[in-house]
Amino acid sequence: MHDTIVRLADVWKTCNKIRAAAFRVGLNLWDWYRPLDPEGNSLISESKFVSILAGPLRSVIGLSDSEIAQLADYFRAQDGRVLYHQLCQIIHGEDAGGRDKTSADCILEACPPPPEPECHKLDQWQIRRLCCLLATIAERDLPLKPYFQDYELVAKNDGRITFAHFARILNYIGVIVTAEDFNLLVRKFIKDSYTIDYVDFLKAVDDVKKQGIRGLGPAYLNPSAVIDTTLPKLARPEVEAGMSTAPLGFQETFHPALTQPHPPRQLVDLMLRVQEFVLQRRIRVSEFLRDYDPLNSGRIAPQQFRRGLDAMGLGSILSQNELLCVMRHYLDPNDSERVCWRTFEDDCDQVFTIKELEKHPEARAGAAAAAVLELPARGSAPDRAEGESPADLDAAQAALLRVRAACTERAIDLRPAFCDHDEHNNGHVSRAQVRRVLARLGVLPSAQQVRALEARYLDDCGFNYVRLLDEMVERPVESASIAGPAPSAHRPRAASEDPLQTDIVQILAKIKGKMVREGVRPREFLKQFDARNELVIPRADFYRGLASAGLALTPLEMDTLMEVFCAPGRRRYVEYERFCSTVGEALTQAGLERAPLLTPVPHVPTLDSPLNFLNFEERNVVSGALKKLSKFPDQLSNILEVFQDMDKEHCGTIPRVSVERALCQRDLLALVSARERDLLYKCFGYRRGCGDEVNYRALCNALSILYATASAQPC
């Protein structure tokens, strides 16, 4: 019994193999075996049966001798001949054209199959939509058949596929259809309750490719029944040719096709832009080009050079013609089929350093970087050589004065409104957002004044509102003929010194805070200058080592630090070991082996400054304000989430206006008076740049601590 089961499984596996080959190449066994049976009794000799499978069909189907012998043995009749008719029925089904009707056929005619369900029928509108979908798939000219053949080789099916796998194949090849369109495909080509006849689907798509929409059958012969929803692409020869859109005049619609093309630039300007791109992103040019030069000859093919430029990202700042101009400039003069990429690398790296500077003592290092830093923003008015005429400058100045007067008269702050639209925090917004902000705040310049502002502050990133706000700040009038008083040559030093910069305690606290926050180890940067292990180094090396460690100290603070730790008898040297031991107390405590019972206390750096100093009366006022606000901590009011939404840079501090707005959203602004709010802002203030902000994280932590201690039960 076990041998019989194994044999039946092998025969079924062989039949699946024949069925797959028949579907793949369109093979029909009836055409091969029917001529060998002139009597039509469905029986042929075993030699004829084997001669077909082992002869012309061996290379097509790929059956071995043992598989052919198993088939012949399985379908052998009692007289030794083979019932080829049963094999063909298993592979292809009944052959309606090769023999007369049988009694079973008559029974089928007398009892026809049930009609197709109504859910599988499509009305005329669904047919039109399906027609558009098939035409769109056929227009893309995708190789659909190989993907379904791969499924057939795995599943050994007979032209059917499940709904899920059909959708998976369409999604993999990029044919993204909606749920309604996929439902139409299923209803059209469904085979049974869970499979689709993908052979009919591929045939329909091929018919559309060969004969157009009429190849789908007589239901689609009426051209008016087909609705083509794909609009032809509008020909824009002026855009492809790079023609200017200035003759169209000023437009209120901001489509990219209406953007003015960049004027042609010289090779020097192009290389300056390339150097600016490399300097801003700290790109090592050799890493993108040296892999194409295995022999290290310094020359590569133009296609490889172009591929390296695209990998660097230069395609975002240079057009195709400009990239071609750069590539032609660096062609090898002895071989036009090679590009000197080493020369290109040296020119780009001049913003960092000049190679072989020792051979050119008259060369000045840093000149290329200084020239790059002076370049105007890409796409700005100076870069386009526009807006520099006196009329344009006067129009922009009049528009700026109009906006400044409106903001000053009604105390309008434009910065928060612009920052709400600045998603990338790069100081730029779109032209439509500029108009929206000005209209919402009631600053209504004329259309000509808005265009003048755009001509002055617009670049490739958008409208530079940071520059606009900076120029809106009123500055004292400077006289061009009368100079101000000359500074005194012998100004007393004590009058200009900051007491905090000469306080060694404050300086050491600043260094310790830097070490704790960022894990800086000054000893690692200073030890390298002590070659003889004398524990002292020159003042210049001490200054250089602390600068390399990232300790940003002012010159006065550095002088005070070096005066305190200078070596006795050697004024030009600093005892760096004593300095490292002193500041190292922030990370570890020395001498713990002599006091085993001593518990070290970690150093907690503080952000407080003299700006946060409060006297006794102010501390009492702040304490009362915190007690009022502690009744609504973050656990109850969820105010921390509002603060985080207003913190676009995620730095932990926000302006005072944003703090008041957050308190107002949580109905906490009325709990504290104006004086209490000012003292709270002073207590939790933080100097950020040129303005004072509020450390909302410390404020929320203080409220949480007060709430927890107030609600705790006494012991």
Legacy VTK file of the C-alpha trace (Angstrom):
# vtk DataFile Version 3.0
C-alpha trace
ASCII
DATASET POLYDATA
POINTS 715 float
0.000 0.000 0.000
2.857 2.324 0.788
4.457 1.706 -2.633
1.156 2.424 -4.366
0.768 5.770 -2.557
4.307 6.804 -3.384
3.811 5.790 -7.008
0.581 7.783 -7.323
2.332 10.817 -5.839
5.162 10.481 -8.354
2.721 10.177 -11.252
0.813 13.254 -10.088
4.082 15.183 -9.782
4.982 14.195 -13.358
1.545 15.330 -14.596
2.030 18.701 -12.904
5.380 19.020 -14.627
3.749 18.349 -18.025
0.914 20.772 -17.223
3.388 23.542 -16.376
5.299 23.021 -19.615
2.043 22.997 -21.590
1.029 26.361 -20.113
4.488 27.847 -20.584
4.999 27.024 -24.282
1.412 26.401 -25.379
1.859 22.631 -25.816
-1.144 20.451 -26.758
-0.696 16.671 -26.350
-3.865 16.009 -28.347
-2.086 17.247 -31.485
0.769 14.800 -30.943
-1.151 11.641 -30.002
-4.325 11.933 -32.097
-2.513 11.264 -35.473
-1.118 8.040 -33.959
-4.678 6.774 -33.270
-6.436 6.596 -36.659
-9.168 4.317 -35.306
-10.025 6.758 -32.509
-10.269 4.135 -29.757
-8.015 6.150 -27.340
-5.379 3.389 -27.324
-1.868 3.378 -28.799
1.065 1.082 -28.384
3.572 1.673 -25.614
6.382 2.318 -28.098
4.400 5.136 -29.763
3.472 6.602 -26.374
7.116 6.617 -25.226
8.446 7.873 -28.594
6.538 11.165 -28.234
7.609 11.970 -24.659
11.177 10.702 -25.099
11.591 12.098 -28.613
10.550 15.590 -29.752
9.023 16.598 -26.367
11.968 15.593 -24.161
13.671 19.005 -24.485
10.353 20.830 -24.004
8.993 18.948 -20.991
12.239 17.546 -19.572
10.999 14.105 -18.380
13.453 11.446 -17.363
13.246 7.812 -18.524
11.962 6.672 -15.142
9.159 9.276 -15.199
8.124 8.226 -18.720
8.143 4.573 -17.652
5.941 5.410 -14.634
3.418 7.187 -16.874
3.318 4.287 -19.341
2.915 1.792 -16.510
0.163 3.854 -14.828
-1.957 4.362 -17.996
-1.354 0.853 -19.470
-4.461 -1.139 -20.363
-4.860 -4.938 -19.944
-3.790 -5.672 -23.513
-0.466 -3.818 -23.087
-1.450 -0.665 -24.931
-1.567 2.811 -23.281
-4.672 4.962 -22.681
-3.216 8.260 -23.882
-6.734 9.730 -23.777
-6.730 9.736 -19.954
-3.358 11.521 -19.782
-4.517 14.230 -22.205
-7.742 14.715 -20.247
-5.761 15.206 -17.023
-3.467 17.721 -18.678
-5.829 19.655 -20.995
-9.343 18.551 -20.177
-11.842 17.122 -22.681
-11.013 17.420 -26.401
-14.237 18.708 -27.932
-12.894 18.879 -31.507
-11.257 15.479 -31.757
-14.214 13.086 -31.340
-17.977 12.924 -31.561
-20.306 13.795 -28.784
-20.737 11.162 -26.105
-23.694 10.429 -23.957
-22.146 12.564 -21.221
-22.105 15.510 -23.632
-25.755 14.976 -24.417
-26.535 14.915 -20.715
-24.701 18.230 -20.289
-26.717 19.759 -23.112
-29.928 18.526 -21.555
-28.850 19.824 -18.144
-26.843 23.020 -18.835
-24.667 24.477 -16.058
-26.223 27.102 -13.808
-26.106 30.664 -15.106
-23.370 33.070 -14.020
-24.162 34.834 -10.734
-25.393 38.390 -10.963
-22.528 39.653 -8.813
-20.067 38.696 -11.587
-21.841 40.730 -14.248
-20.737 44.302 -14.974
-22.938 47.154 -16.098
-21.928 49.557 -18.849
-20.282 52.036 -16.488
-18.219 49.348 -14.812
-17.228 47.998 -18.228
-16.027 51.447 -19.238
-13.989 51.786 -16.064
-12.495 48.315 -16.520
-11.679 49.212 -20.104
-9.774 52.315 -18.981
-7.897 50.275 -16.368
-6.797 47.578 -18.840
-5.781 50.219 -21.376
-3.660 51.965 -18.729
-1.939 48.700 -17.750
-1.306 47.820 -21.401
0.079 51.286 -22.117
2.832 50.848 -19.513
4.143 47.808 -21.459
5.110 45.776 -18.389
6.370 42.165 -18.658
3.523 40.553 -16.734
3.809 36.942 -17.884
7.159 36.045 -16.196
5.828 36.936 -12.737
2.787 34.688 -13.143
4.961 31.893 -14.588
7.130 32.006 -11.477
3.999 31.490 -9.397
2.958 28.631 -11.690
6.306 26.847 -11.237
5.922 27.010 -7.469
2.195 26.312 -7.106
1.850 23.844 -10.066
-1.514 25.324 -10.946
-3.556 25.324 -14.125
-3.779 29.052 -14.852
-5.444 30.133 -11.617
-4.124 32.302 -8.801
-5.506 33.440 -5.461
-6.814 36.955 -4.886
-4.066 37.800 -2.402
-1.207 36.673 -4.628
-2.717 38.443 -7.631
-2.787 41.703 -5.664
0.754 41.044 -4.415
2.073 40.625 -7.961
0.368 43.816 -9.166
1.819 45.761 -6.243
5.314 44.331 -6.828
5.449 45.337 -10.498
4.166 48.828 -9.679
0.549 48.560 -10.851
-1.137 50.331 -7.948
-4.932 50.097 -8.242
-7.656 51.228 -5.906
-9.937 48.847 -4.044
-12.794 49.541 -6.502
-10.607 48.844 -9.545
-9.263 45.638 -8.007
-12.835 44.549 -7.303
-13.684 45.052 -10.993
-10.689 42.920 -12.035
-11.768 40.159 -9.661
-15.379 40.197 -10.878
-14.252 40.088 -14.514
-11.662 37.301 -14.316
-12.878 35.277 -11.304
-12.693 31.500 -11.657
-14.184 30.289 -8.416
-14.738 31.634 -4.926
-11.068 32.397 -4.222
-9.044 32.234 -7.467
-8.643 34.345 -10.622
-7.958 33.127 -14.142
-4.805 35.101 -14.821
-4.476 33.525 -18.281
-7.568 35.437 -19.395
-6.188 38.563 -17.734
-2.884 38.301 -19.625
-4.763 37.553 -22.859
-6.918 40.666 -22.413
-3.859 42.852 -21.798
-2.062 41.379 -24.840
-5.112 41.976 -27.021
-5.143 45.612 -25.967
-1.443 45.914 -26.809
-1.886 44.374 -30.269
-5.305 45.594 -31.421
-6.019 48.520 -29.131
-9.157 48.770 -27.080
-11.149 46.851 -29.705
-9.134 43.734 -28.904
-11.147 43.230 -25.730
-14.115 41.906 -27.689
-17.435 43.011 -29.182
-18.514 44.677 -25.932
-15.877 47.355 -26.525
-16.386 47.973 -30.251
-18.165 51.266 -29.548
-15.389 53.856 -29.107
-17.713 56.253 -27.285
-18.176 53.675 -24.542
-14.548 54.119 -23.505
-13.656 57.099 -21.334
-9.939 57.955 -21.453
-9.146 59.643 -18.161
-5.422 60.207 -18.881
-4.839 63.685 -20.244
-2.001 64.152 -22.747
1.065 65.947 -21.509
1.027 69.622 -22.397
3.892 70.499 -24.684
6.060 73.234 -23.134
8.899 73.951 -25.585
9.816 77.196 -23.816
10.483 75.322 -20.544
12.586 72.626 -22.208
14.562 75.273 -24.079
15.200 77.219 -20.849
13.503 80.376 -22.100
12.714 83.178 -19.666
9.190 83.569 -18.294
9.615 87.324 -17.819
7.350 88.181 -20.809
4.450 86.593 -18.898
4.666 89.346 -16.277
4.193 88.942 -12.536
2.096 85.931 -11.615
0.087 85.246 -8.479
0.428 81.488 -9.034
3.698 79.916 -7.965
4.116 76.885 -10.224
7.678 75.573 -10.728
7.245 75.910 -14.493
6.915 79.694 -14.043
10.185 79.997 -12.134
12.801 82.088 -13.857
15.677 79.959 -15.208
19.150 80.688 -13.897
21.254 82.912 -16.127
24.317 81.310 -17.698
27.363 81.399 -15.439
31.078 81.368 -16.082
33.285 78.429 -15.157
34.818 80.366 -12.244
31.362 80.978 -10.754
30.489 77.307 -11.182
33.623 76.167 -9.367
32.967 78.646 -6.558
29.507 77.120 -6.118
31.051 73.636 -6.115
33.570 74.702 -3.462
30.759 76.222 -1.398
28.812 72.950 -1.629
31.878 70.945 -0.562
32.692 73.318 2.316
29.183 73.404 3.750
28.790 69.607 3.746
32.436 68.735 4.520
32.616 66.416 1.498
35.748 64.433 0.677
35.775 64.431 -3.102
38.261 61.572 -3.390
35.892 59.118 -1.673
33.444 59.423 -4.576
35.974 59.162 -7.436
38.948 57.043 -6.359
37.045 53.744 -6.619
36.837 54.280 -10.406
40.652 54.578 -10.613
42.072 51.208 -9.457
45.504 52.000 -10.980
45.681 55.374 -9.198
46.515 57.168 -12.441
44.454 60.251 -11.656
42.252 59.829 -14.743
38.877 58.162 -15.205
36.227 57.922 -17.924
33.804 60.859 -18.368
30.834 58.614 -17.547
32.464 57.599 -14.261
33.301 61.221 -13.462
29.704 62.224 -14.106
28.465 59.363 -11.913
30.718 60.543 -9.077
29.422 64.115 -9.353
25.849 62.833 -9.127
26.759 60.755 -6.064
28.188 63.881 -4.414
24.871 65.669 -4.977
26.124 68.391 -7.325
23.090 67.828 -9.542
21.036 69.844 -7.032
23.026 73.056 -7.609
24.239 72.677 -11.205
22.228 72.057 -14.339
23.050 69.404 -16.917
24.824 71.873 -19.201
26.834 73.265 -16.276
27.948 69.780 -15.230
28.996 69.133 -18.812
30.976 72.395 -18.818
32.848 71.386 -15.647
33.584 67.939 -17.058
34.959 69.363 -20.320
37.243 71.714 -18.432
38.981 68.812 -16.657
39.454 66.616 -19.740
42.953 65.238 -20.172
44.722 67.327 -22.869
46.498 64.186 -24.117
43.455 61.901 -24.046
39.979 63.330 -24.607
38.424 60.095 -23.317
39.734 60.641 -19.780
39.013 63.217 -17.061
41.688 64.400 -14.599
39.786 63.858 -11.388
42.833 64.531 -9.190
43.008 68.092 -10.511
39.304 68.519 -9.798
39.825 67.217 -6.259
42.702 69.646 -5.625
40.593 72.593 -6.799
37.680 71.592 -4.561
39.876 70.982 -1.502
41.354 74.484 -1.646
38.570 75.595 0.717
40.138 73.319 3.360
43.857 73.459 2.601
46.326 74.022 -0.224
48.321 70.947 -1.084
52.117 71.276 -1.280
51.958 74.670 0.390
55.629 74.362 1.334
56.525 74.747 -2.357
54.633 78.032 -2.678
55.591 80.316 0.217
53.889 83.326 -1.364
50.467 81.614 -1.449
47.991 82.763 1.190
46.032 79.944 2.842
42.319 80.470 3.414
41.749 82.786 0.455
39.461 80.289 -1.302
37.340 79.761 1.817
37.035 83.523 2.322
35.921 83.983 -1.293
33.347 81.217 -0.908
31.950 82.710 2.297
31.374 86.024 0.518
29.168 84.424 -2.141
25.509 85.487 -2.090
22.791 82.915 -1.504
21.918 80.778 -4.512
19.041 82.252 -6.459
19.115 85.586 -4.590
18.970 88.942 -6.368
22.784 89.508 -6.331
23.296 85.988 -7.682
20.837 86.654 -10.502
22.381 90.099 -11.136
18.960 91.647 -10.571
17.442 94.120 -8.149
20.612 96.221 -7.851
19.338 99.226 -9.780
18.449 102.384 -7.804
14.763 102.039 -8.711
14.603 98.471 -7.393
16.428 99.419 -4.198
14.094 102.348 -3.595
11.014 100.180 -4.141
12.308 97.512 -1.734
13.201 100.158 0.867
9.722 101.741 0.595
8.089 98.322 1.063
10.336 97.601 4.064
9.425 100.924 5.688
5.727 100.234 5.069
5.923 96.846 6.838
8.053 98.284 9.663
5.609 101.138 10.255
2.626 98.769 10.401
4.387 96.428 12.831
5.609 99.276 15.053
2.240 101.034 15.156
0.309 97.941 16.274
3.147 96.128 18.120
3.099 93.133 15.749
5.795 90.474 16.048
6.286 88.735 12.706
8.838 86.180 13.903
6.453 83.700 15.656
4.087 83.800 12.657
6.904 83.039 10.227
8.370 80.352 12.504
5.036 78.503 12.530
5.346 78.052 8.743
9.083 77.267 8.779
8.896 73.474 8.991
12.597 72.874 8.246
13.836 75.679 10.532
16.119 77.098 7.838
14.865 80.675 7.931
12.829 80.413 4.716
9.139 80.197 3.864
7.294 79.992 0.552
5.925 82.979 -1.330
2.341 81.945 -0.640
3.094 81.680 3.088
4.520 85.226 3.104
1.260 86.583 1.720
-0.730 84.469 4.161
1.218 85.705 7.205
1.008 89.363 6.223
-2.730 89.116 5.492
-3.466 87.303 8.765
-1.630 89.888 10.872
-3.198 92.800 9.053
-0.002 94.062 7.428
-1.323 94.864 3.979
1.322 96.229 1.603
0.376 96.697 -2.022
0.998 93.985 -4.600
3.869 96.009 -6.081
5.511 96.334 -2.660
5.182 92.577 -2.031
6.873 91.900 -5.376
9.660 94.316 -4.411
10.202 92.422 -1.143
10.278 89.112 -3.012
12.831 90.437 -5.503
15.086 91.405 -2.583
14.699 88.498 -0.165
13.886 85.563 -2.472
16.406 82.803 -3.212
16.388 79.116 -4.140
15.262 78.056 -0.631
12.335 80.487 -0.562
11.672 83.821 1.101
14.426 84.677 3.617
12.316 86.090 6.432
15.262 86.132 8.879
17.024 88.709 6.746
13.782 90.693 6.474
13.314 90.778 10.254
16.953 91.717 10.760
16.687 94.696 8.420
13.390 95.773 10.002
15.185 96.584 13.274
15.689 100.337 13.534
19.305 101.415 13.987
20.682 104.834 14.909
21.421 107.107 12.019
25.097 107.232 11.108
26.624 110.352 9.671
28.749 109.989 6.578
30.676 113.240 7.138
31.037 113.526 10.920
32.843 110.684 12.574
32.150 109.635 16.125
34.573 110.218 18.973
37.722 108.199 18.673
38.188 105.578 21.372
40.740 106.401 24.004
44.112 104.791 23.411
44.754 104.342 27.147
41.342 103.201 28.381
41.614 101.745 31.871
41.323 97.985 31.758
39.309 97.706 34.933
36.418 99.681 33.444
35.925 97.178 30.561
36.508 93.960 32.477
33.643 91.695 33.439
33.982 90.548 37.074
32.820 87.056 36.117
35.661 86.679 33.609
38.267 87.310 36.306
36.671 85.070 38.947
38.578 81.791 38.949
35.731 79.992 40.723
33.284 80.871 37.955
35.802 79.880 35.277
36.483 76.496 36.871
32.716 75.912 37.300
32.256 76.630 33.609
34.961 74.109 32.681
33.593 71.466 35.069
30.101 71.850 33.630
31.491 71.319 30.138
33.302 68.178 31.291
30.230 66.693 32.984
27.810 67.451 30.122
29.986 66.437 27.171
32.529 64.109 28.771
35.555 66.259 27.851
38.947 65.169 29.244
41.417 68.121 29.079
44.348 65.891 30.085
44.092 64.006 26.762
44.564 67.248 24.823
47.325 68.733 27.012
49.479 65.648 27.614
50.641 65.551 24.001
52.548 68.850 24.412
54.598 67.504 27.348
57.174 65.411 25.518
59.638 65.341 28.478
57.011 64.658 31.155
57.805 67.865 33.044
54.129 68.389 34.006
54.301 71.920 32.567
53.687 73.172 29.036
54.054 76.589 27.374
51.172 79.010 27.494
50.631 78.834 23.746
50.293 75.038 23.868
47.959 75.311 26.877
45.771 77.713 24.943
45.858 75.439 21.874
45.025 72.310 23.896
41.983 73.835 25.591
40.747 75.149 22.240
41.057 71.641 20.761
39.080 70.244 23.704
36.188 72.566 22.860
36.392 74.720 26.009
35.137 78.065 24.704
36.818 80.618 26.998
37.250 84.294 26.331
40.800 85.701 26.129
40.347 87.363 29.518
39.195 84.096 31.112
42.128 82.280 29.546
44.579 84.851 30.872
43.080 84.555 34.351
43.279 80.751 34.229
46.918 80.748 33.085
47.867 83.303 35.765
46.418 81.093 38.495
48.084 77.875 37.281
51.375 79.338 36.059
54.540 77.480 37.111
56.513 79.131 39.958
59.682 80.695 38.609
58.621 79.964 35.002
56.024 82.534 34.023
55.821 81.318 30.443
54.734 77.822 31.480
51.498 76.458 32.968
51.155 73.541 35.370
48.649 71.553 33.382
48.769 68.587 35.781
47.580 70.727 38.675
44.888 72.213 36.440
43.676 68.751 35.343
43.579 67.522 38.938
41.548 70.556 39.983
38.926 70.289 37.265
38.995 66.480 37.480
37.160 66.710 40.808
33.990 67.063 38.744
34.344 63.439 37.587
36.177 61.713 40.450
37.504 62.509 43.903
41.160 61.923 44.686
42.410 60.221 47.823
39.416 57.946 48.364
41.753 55.053 49.271
42.615 56.914 52.454
38.962 57.481 53.434
37.015 54.299 52.620
33.933 55.462 54.520
33.656 58.700 52.548
30.795 58.801 50.034
31.691 60.856 46.931
29.141 63.400 45.805
28.827 63.881 42.013
29.251 67.341 40.592
25.995 68.784 39.278
26.610 71.614 36.781
24.288 74.545 36.929
22.981 76.810 34.210
22.416 79.736 36.558
24.044 83.068 35.803
23.877 86.575 37.326
20.818 87.116 35.164
18.954 84.594 37.363
19.886 86.235 40.673
16.897 86.981 42.941
16.902 88.868 46.209
14.925 87.810 49.288
11.714 89.604 48.321
11.822 88.284 44.746
12.396 84.724 45.964
9.274 84.979 48.139
7.239 86.185 45.160
8.530 83.340 42.983
7.776 80.827 45.748
4.169 82.007 45.940
3.763 81.853 42.145
5.154 78.306 42.038
2.745 77.217 44.784
-0.175 78.501 42.678
1.026 76.745 39.552
2.010 73.533 41.373
-1.677 72.742 41.832
-1.782 72.097 38.081
1.417 70.160 37.261
2.101 68.302 34.057
0.292 65.207 35.370
-2.955 67.210 35.466
-2.619 69.982 32.879
-0.285 68.257 30.379
1.432 71.595 29.852
4.772 69.994 28.957
3.332 68.796 25.647
2.300 72.373 24.776
5.810 73.604 25.573
7.346 70.887 23.389
5.070 71.772 20.471
6.333 75.362 20.617
9.970 74.264 20.903
10.721 73.847 17.210
14.448 73.275 17.779
13.988 70.856 20.748
16.571 72.746 22.808
14.572 72.998 26.046
14.057 76.771 25.953
11.377 78.921 24.332
10.737 82.696 24.236
8.633 84.411 26.874
5.812 85.040 24.388
5.539 81.296 23.746
5.454 80.577 27.509
2.557 82.998 28.002
0.748 81.455 25.045
1.166 77.961 26.530
-0.081 79.099 29.957
-3.063 80.742 28.298
-3.944 77.511 26.441
-4.086 75.648 29.780
-5.969 78.507 31.569
-3.032 79.096 33.940
-2.136 82.629 32.878
-4.762 84.213 35.134
-3.325 82.533 38.251
-0.196 84.686 38.342
0.202 88.435 38.011
2.419 90.259 35.547
5.149 90.843 38.191
5.090 87.185 39.212
5.438 86.137 35.593
8.422 88.442 35.066
10.159 87.054 38.159
9.408 83.470 37.036
10.950 84.218 33.661
13.970 85.699 35.413
14.310 82.695 37.756
14.153 80.139 34.942
15.730 82.394 32.317
18.464 81.306 29.931
20.522 83.499 27.629
20.281 82.047 24.143
22.041 84.044 21.467
21.131 87.703 21.889
17.803 87.124 23.643
16.513 85.748 26.917
14.392 82.590 26.879
12.754 80.411 29.537
13.902 76.912 30.476
10.496 75.228 30.463
11.916 71.825 31.407
13.261 73.158 34.702
9.949 74.920 35.316
7.938 71.726 34.801
10.328 69.741 37.019
9.937 72.313 39.798
6.143 72.164 39.561
6.193 68.337 39.662
8.440 68.336 42.742
6.252 70.853 44.570
3.121 68.865 43.712
4.689 65.611 44.927
5.950 67.097 48.199
2.681 68.912 48.901
0.557 65.803 48.344
2.849 63.475 50.331
1.547 62.174 53.657
3.493 63.193 56.823
5.533 60.477 58.502
LINES 1 716
715 0 1 2 3 4 5 6 7 8 9 10 11 12 13 14 15 16 17 18 19 20 21 22 23 24 25 26 27 28 29 30 31 32 33 34 35 36 37 38 39 40 41 42 43 44 45 46 47 48 49 50 51 52 53 54 55 56 57 58 59 60 61 62 63 64 65 66 67 68 69 70 71 72 73 74 75 76 77 78 79 80 81 82 83 84 85 86 87 88 89 90 91 92 93 94 95 96 97 98 99 100 101 102 103 104 105 106 107 108 109 110 111 112 113 114 115 116 117 118 119 120 121 122 123 124 125 126 127 128 129 130 131 132 133 134 135 136 137 138 139 140 141 142 143 144 145 146 147 148 149 150 151 152 153 154 155 156 157 158 159 160 161 162 163 164 165 166 167 168 169 170 171 172 173 174 175 176 177 178 179 180 181 182 183 184 185 186 187 188 189 190 191 192 193 194 195 196 197 198 199 200 201 202 203 204 205 206 207 208 209 210 211 212 213 214 215 216 217 218 219 220 221 222 223 224 225 226 227 228 229 230 231 232 233 234 235 236 237 238 239 240 241 242 243 244 245 246 247 248 249 250 251 252 253 254 255 256 257 258 259 260 261 262 263 264 265 266 267 268 269 270 271 272 273 274 275 276 277 278 279 280 281 282 283 284 285 286 287 288 289 290 291 292 293 294 295 296 297 298 299 300 301 302 303 304 305 306 307 308 309 310 311 312 313 314 315 316 317 318 319 320 321 322 323 324 325 326 327 328 329 330 331 332 333 334 335 336 337 338 339 340 341 342 343 344 345 346 347 348 349 350 351 352 353 354 355 356 357 358 359 360 361 362 363 364 365 366 367 368 369 370 371 372 373 374 375 376 377 378 379 380 381 382 383 384 385 386 387 388 389 390 391 392 393 394 395 396 397 398 399 400 401 402 403 404 405 406 407 408 409 410 411 412 413 414 415 416 417 418 419 420 421 422 423 424 425 426 427 428 429 430 431 432 433 434 435 436 437 438 439 440 441 442 443 444 445 446 447 448 449 450 451 452 453 454 455 456 457 458 459 460 461 462 463 464 465 466 467 468 469 470 471 472 473 474 475 476 477 478 479 480 481 482 483 484 485 486 487 488 489 490 491 492 493 494 495 496 497 498 499 500 501 502 503 504 505 506 507 508 509 510 511 512 513 514 515 516 517 518 519 520 521 522 523 524 525 526 527 528 529 530 531 532 533 534 535 536 537 538 539 540 541 542 543 544 545 546 547 548 549 550 551 552 553 554 555 556 557 558 559 560 561 562 563 564 565 566 567 568 569 570 571 572 573 574 575 576 577 578 579 580 581 582 583 584 585 586 587 588 589 590 591 592 593 594 595 596 597 598 599 600 601 602 603 604 605 606 607 608 609 610 611 612 613 614 615 616 617 618 619 620 621 622 623 624 625 626 627 628 629 630 631 632 633 634 635 636 637 638 639 640 641 642 643 644 645 646 647 648 649 650 651 652 653 654 655 656 657 658 659 660 661 662 663 664 665 666 667 668 669 670 671 672 673 674 675 676 677 678 679 680 681 682 683 684 685 686 687 688 689 690 691 692 693 694 695 696 697 698 699 700 701 702 703 704 705 706 707 708 709 710 711 712 713 714
